[in-house]
């Protein structure tokens, strides 16, 4: 079988590193390359270990059925002439070797045998515990791992793979290329996306680059799967809306760091609707909920329902400064917060940035600021020009 690879794929093919990560644009030929790379690993390994095991991981079961299984099975059928057994989610080669298939939405499907090579497709959609499972399954043989993905957000893929590669990790190779590196991707669609999308969205999804929006306000955040079990304190922030979403954040403070633990994000909520949601969302009714101060009537209704609802601070720039000066961790379950913080930018007049955030899709950002500033202003503090600093226990 003769296959012509484009330059980006060829670079990944030539890499000798243990972990090879293709972080590239949509439609660039990432998934097409996966079975080819895996086939070469299988062919090399079964010469000495004819009954070796291999692993392929999809982000979801639906993507496994729709994309990864058909693509991989077709290639393995043509090259090795084996048989896929649906009841076992495994492909059996004539030598006795097996390729096991699992999905990240069912991590238990990844446990079991130690494998000799592994391919993760669209790994940027997977949680960090899936990556840890893959490492457990590959470490025994120091098996090679191929990652093919678009950079969806700033999660473990950036911190554990991309950043470590930039720092010179000798076992990691990152190969990046654009959608039109694939000669079959329509250039007019690439140019159209470049014209209509925000530059940072285009850069991530069509150029395969980890990019923040121009004029981004927060750069100190990381998306995490694992959160602390205990916090120094728990607080809440609420930004009211109706046609616009109501956003409520559960925020933990620990060791001078901010953790966004959970979120409510829903349009067309009456106060009665919100109160019913808060009954399950708020762990302890004595924990403060710092709210949009422009809605005193709604704050009072929450109080009468037994919640410790308080008016949040109107100090926008000071609130932003306090959040910028601390590490911010966001749970993967807070998808709306992640989407908003990626696009939370300073407003512009012409080419000049202004000292105010752009008021578009900022509901969780307001809720976060209410929570943090409300907490600081009601704790032992000392004032410094233009800033607020806690004396203890949060400095």
Long-range contacts (C-beta under 8 A, 24 or more apart in sequence): 1-78, 1-79, 3-36, 5-33, 5-36, 6-177, 6-181, 6-182, 6-183, 7-177, 7-181, 8-175, 8-176, 8-177, 8-181, 9-33, 11-175, 12-37, 12-146, 12-173, 12-175, 13-37, 13-40, 15-173, 15-175, 17-170, 17-171, 17-172, 17-173, 18-142, 18-143, 18-144, 18-145, 18-171, 18-172, 19-144, 19-145, 19-147, 19-161, 19-171, 19-172, 19-173, 20-144, 20-145, 20-146, 20-147, 20-173, 20-175, 21-123, 21-146, 21-147, 21-149, 21-157, 21-161, 21-162, 21-165, 21-172, 21-173, 21-174, 21-175, 22-146, 22-147, 22-148, 22-149, 22-175, 22-176, 22-177, 23-124, 23-147, 23-149, 23-150, 23-151, 23-157, 23-162, 23-174, 23-175, 23-176, 23-208, 23-210, 24-148, 24-149, 24-150, 24-175, 24-176, 24-177, 24-178, 24-179, 24-181, 24-208, 25-150, 25-177, 25-178, 25-179, 25-180, 25-181, 25-205, 25-206, 25-207, 25-208, 26-150, 26-179, 26-205, 26-206, 27-179, 27-182, 27-185, 28-177, 28-178, 28-179, 28-180, 28-181, 28-182, 28-185, 28-208, 29-181, 29-182, 30-121, 30-148, 30-149, 30-150, 31-67, 31-68, 31-71, 31-121, 31-122, 31-148, 32-71, 33-148, 34-68, 34-71, 34-72, 34-119, 34-121, 34-146, 34-148, 35-71, 35-72, 35-74, 35-75, 35-76, 35-119, 36-75, 37-119, 37-146, 38-72, 38-99, 38-117, 38-119, 38-146, 39-75, 39-76, 39-79, 39-80, 41-116, 41-117, 41-144, 42-80, 42-93, 42-97, 42-99, 42-117, 43-79, 45-97, 45-116, 45-117, 46-93, 46-95, 46-97, 49-97, 49-116, 50-95, 50-96, 50-97, 51-95, 51-96, 51-97, 51-98, 52-97, 52-115, 52-116, 53-97, 53-98, 53-99, 53-100, 53-113, 53-114, 53-115, 53-116, 54-97, 54-98, 54-99, 54-100, 54-115, 54-116, 54-117, 54-118, 55-99, 55-100, 55-101, 55-102, 55-110, 55-115, 55-117, 55-118, 55-119, 55-134, 55-137, 55-138, 56-99, 56-100, 56-101, 56-102, 56-118, 56-119, 56-121, 57-101, 57-102, 57-103, 57-104, 57-110, 57-118, 57-119, 57-120, 57-121, 57-123, 57-126, 57-130, 57-134, 58-101, 58-102, 58-103, 58-104, 58-121, 58-122, 59-103, 59-104, 59-105, 59-121, 59-122, 59-123, 59-125, 59-126, 60-103, 60-104, 60-105, 60-125, 61-103, 61-105, 61-106, 63-103, 63-121, 63-122, 64-101, 64-103, 67-121, 68-101, 68-121, 69-101, 72-99, 72-101, 104-130, 107-133, 110-134, 110-137, 111-137, 112-137, 113-137, 114-138, 114-140, 114-141, 114-143, 115-141, 115-143, 116-141, 116-143, 117-143, 117-144, 117-145, 117-146, 118-143, 118-144, 118-145, 118-146, 119-145, 119-146, 119-148, 120-145, 120-146, 120-147, 120-148, 120-149, 121-148, 121-149, 122-148, 122-149, 122-150, 123-147, 123-148, 123-149, 123-157, 124-149, 124-150, 124-151, 124-152, 124-153, 124-155, 124-157, 125-149, 125-152, 127-156, 127-225, 127-332, 128-155, 128-156, 128-160, 128-224, 128-225, 128-226, 129-225, 129-226, 131-156, 131-160, 150-204, 150-205, 150-208, 151-204, 151-208, 151-209, 151-210, 152-204, 153-223, 153-338, 153-342, 154-210, 154-221, 154-222, 154-223, 154-342, 155-222, 155-223, 155-224, 155-332, 156-225, 158-210, 159-222, 162-210, 176-207, 176-208, 176-209, 177-208, 178-206, 178-207, 178-208, 179-206, 179-207, 198-343, 200-342, 212-342, 213-342, 213-343, 213-344, 213-345, 214-345, 215-345, 215-346, 215-348, 215-353, 216-342, 216-344, 216-345, 217-320, 217-324, 217-344, 217-345, 217-346, 217-357, 217-365, 218-320, 218-323, 218-324, 218-328, 218-341, 218-344, 220-323, 220-324, 220-326, 220-327, 220-328, 221-328, 221-329, 221-330, 221-341, 222-327, 222-328, 222-329, 222-330, 223-329, 223-330, 223-331, 223-332, 223-338, 224-329, 224-330, 224-331, 224-332, 225-331, 225-332, 227-252, 227-259, 227-261, 227-329, 227-331, 228-252, 228-254, 228-259, 230-254, 231-259, 232-393, 232-394, 233-375, 234-261, 234-283, 234-284, 234-287, 235-287, 235-288, 235-289, 235-290, 235-371, 235-372, 235-374, 235-375, 236-282, 236-287, 236-288, 236-289, 236-290, 236-371, 237-289, 237-290, 237-291, 237-312, 237-366, 237-367, 237-368, 237-369, 237-370, 237-371, 237-372, 237-374, 238-289, 238-290, 238-291, 238-292, 238-302, 238-309, 238-312, 238-367, 238-370, 239-291, 239-292, 239-363, 239-364, 239-366, 239-367, 239-370, 240-291, 240-292, 240-295, 240-298, 241-267, 241-269, 241-363, 242-267, 242-268, 242-269, 242-270, 243-267, 243-268, 244-363, 245-336, 245-363, 246-274, 246-363, 247-336, 247-363, 247-364, 247-366, 247-367, 248-274, 248-277, 248-278, 248-281, 248-289, 248-367, 249-334, 249-337, 249-364, 249-367, 249-368, 249-371, 250-281, 250-282, 251-368, 251-371, 251-372, 253-375, 253-394, 256-326, 256-327, 256-394, 256-395, 257-326, 257-327, 257-328, 257-329, 258-323, 258-326, 258-327, 258-328, 258-329, 258-368, 258-372, 259-329, 259-330, 259-331, 260-328, 260-329, 260-330, 260-331, 260-334, 260-337, 260-368, 261-331, 261-334, 262-331, 262-333, 262-334, 263-333, 263-334, 263-336, 263-337, 263-364, 265-336, 265-337, 265-363, 265-364, 271-298, 271-301, 271-302, 274-302, 275-301, 275-302, 275-305, 275-307, 278-302, 278-305, 278-307, 282-307, 288-374, 288-375, 288-378, 290-370, 290-371, 290-373, 290-374, 290-375, 291-370, 292-366, 292-370, 293-370, 310-374, 310-378, 311-374, 312-369, 312-370, 312-371, 312-373, 312-374, 313-369, 313-370, 313-373, 313-374, 313-377, 315-373, 316-356, 316-357, 316-369, 317-355, 317-356, 318-373, 318-386, 318-387, 318-388, 319-369, 319-370, 319-372, 319-373, 320-357, 320-369, 321-386, 321-387, 322-372, 322-373, 322-376, 322-387, 322-388, 323-368, 323-369, 323-372, 334-364, 336-363, 336-364, 337-364, 337-368, 340-364, 340-365, 341-365
